Amino acid sequence: MTNIIDALQARVSSPKLCEPGPTRPQVELMLRCAVRAPDHGRLKPWRFVVVEGGGRDALGELFEKALLAKDSGASEQKRDKARSMSLRAPMLVVAIANVTTSHKVPVMEQVIATGVAVQNMQLAALELGYGAIWRTGDMASSSVVRNYFTLEPEDQIVGFLYVGTPVGEARPPVVQDLGACVEYWS
Ligand SMILES: Cc1cc2nc3c(=O)[nH]c(=O)nc-3n(C[C@H](O)[C@H](O)[C@H](O)COP(=O)(O)O)c2cc1C
């Protein structure tokens, strides 16, 4: 990818990821790109938890607890699935919108800024030669997971960004017809 326009248009998510994942300096570079997201009021409304190595097992156990809190009789298969979700990539970043409610900048804008930070990270990962996928799912809204990360009521888990080496050929990007979503007032 040679420039930002090409990179944005060619970008695809990679649902299947394997080792190797980014090195620590590369992760820091991704995080530096994240915190350059547009940020109304300079509130720095984000918090990132980088989960790698054995940290992924700990997150998997948390996901299993979250599943059991919702469904105490969950089958062994469902429990295995919950435990192994965090192992789908060599590393993942839990992106949290840690919002300020007593400020004139609306909470929604702070959540959006955190989302933009996630996308900055995703694009940085691609530029570094990795694949990534942004996921949420039930775990992002689970009270067990929210409590573990000490979220206040208005805070949000904006996503889990999984990063690693893509497995298999990348899917071609879906090209949307702009006519379906754009109008011009000239
Ligand atoms: C906030 C957010 C949450 C998402 N959650 C999931 C998810 O839980 N599972 C999933 O498969 N894709 C999820 N996606 C979509 C993928 O990240 C990805 O964009 C989608 O599969 C389309 O692929 P593409 O990015 O290659 O076009 C989410 C995207 C966003 C922005």
The ligand as an SDF file (V2000), in Angstrom:
LIG
                    3D

 31 33  0  0  0  0  0  0  0  0999 V2000
  -18.3550   -1.4530   15.9910 C   0  0  0  0  0  0  0  0  0  0  0  0
  -18.1500   -2.6700   15.1280 C   0  0  0  0  0  0  0  0  0  0  0  0
  -18.4000   -3.9210   15.6460 C   0  0  0  0  0  0  0  0  0  0  0  0
  -18.2320   -5.0630   14.8750 C   0  0  0  0  0  0  0  0  0  0  0  0
  -18.4550   -6.2890   15.4260 N   0  0  0  0  0  0  0  0  0  0  0  0
  -18.2730   -7.3920   14.6910 C   0  0  0  0  0  0  0  0  0  0  0  0
  -18.4280   -8.6700   15.2820 C   0  0  0  0  0  0  0  0  0  0  0  0
  -18.7120   -8.8060   16.4640 O   0  0  0  0  0  0  0  0  0  0  0  0
  -18.2420   -9.7500   14.4870 N   0  0  0  0  0  0  0  0  0  0  0  0
  -17.9190   -9.6210   13.1630 C   0  0  0  0  0  0  0  0  0  0  0  0
  -17.7590  -10.6390   12.4830 O   0  0  0  0  0  0  0  0  0  0  0  0
  -17.7330   -8.4140   12.5840 N   0  0  0  0  0  0  0  0  0  0  0  0
  -17.9070   -7.3080   13.3230 C   0  0  0  0  0  0  0  0  0  0  0  0
  -17.7340   -6.0780   12.7530 N   0  0  0  0  0  0  0  0  0  0  0  0
  -17.4770   -5.9710   11.2940 C   0  0  0  0  0  0  0  0  0  0  0  0
  -16.0590   -6.3220   10.9040 C   0  0  0  0  0  0  0  0  0  0  0  0
  -15.1240   -5.5700   11.6690 O   0  0  0  0  0  0  0  0  0  0  0  0
  -15.8250   -6.0380    9.4030 C   0  0  0  0  0  0  0  0  0  0  0  0
  -15.8700   -4.6640    9.1450 O   0  0  0  0  0  0  0  0  0  0  0  0
  -16.8530   -6.7300    8.5320 C   0  0  0  0  0  0  0  0  0  0  0  0
  -16.6900   -8.1170    8.6600 O   0  0  0  0  0  0  0  0  0  0  0  0
  -16.7460   -6.3400    7.0450 C   0  0  0  0  0  0  0  0  0  0  0  0
  -15.5140   -6.6960    6.5410 O   0  0  0  0  0  0  0  0  0  0  0  0
  -14.5560   -5.6220    5.8330 P   0  0  0  0  0  0  0  0  0  0  0  0
  -14.1090   -4.7090    6.9520 O   0  0  0  0  0  0  0  0  0  0  0  0
  -13.4740   -6.4330    5.2250 O   0  0  0  0  0  0  0  0  0  0  0  0
  -15.3850   -4.8990    4.8210 O   0  0  0  0  0  0  0  0  0  0  0  0
  -17.8230   -4.9390   13.5160 C   0  0  0  0  0  0  0  0  0  0  0  0
  -17.5440   -3.6600   13.0000 C   0  0  0  0  0  0  0  0  0  0  0  0
  -17.7020   -2.5390   13.7930 C   0  0  0  0  0  0  0  0  0  0  0  0
  -17.3820   -1.1800   13.2260 C   0  0  0  0  0  0  0  0  0  0  0  0
  1  2  1  0
  2  3  1  0
  2 30  2  0
  3  4  2  0
  4  5  1  0
  4 28  1  0
  5  6  2  0
  6  7  1  0
  6 13  1  0
  7  8  2  0
  7  9  1  0
  9 10  1  0
 10 11  2  0
 10 12  1  0
 12 13  2  0
 13 14  1  0
 14 15  1  0
 14 28  1  0
 15 16  1  0
 16 17  1  0
 16 18  1  0
 18 19  1  0
 18 20  1  0
 20 21  1  0
 20 22  1  0
 22 23  1  0
 23 24  1  0
 24 25  2  0
 24 26  1  0
 24 27  1  0
 28 29  2  0
 29 30  1  0
 30 31  1  0
M  END
$$$$
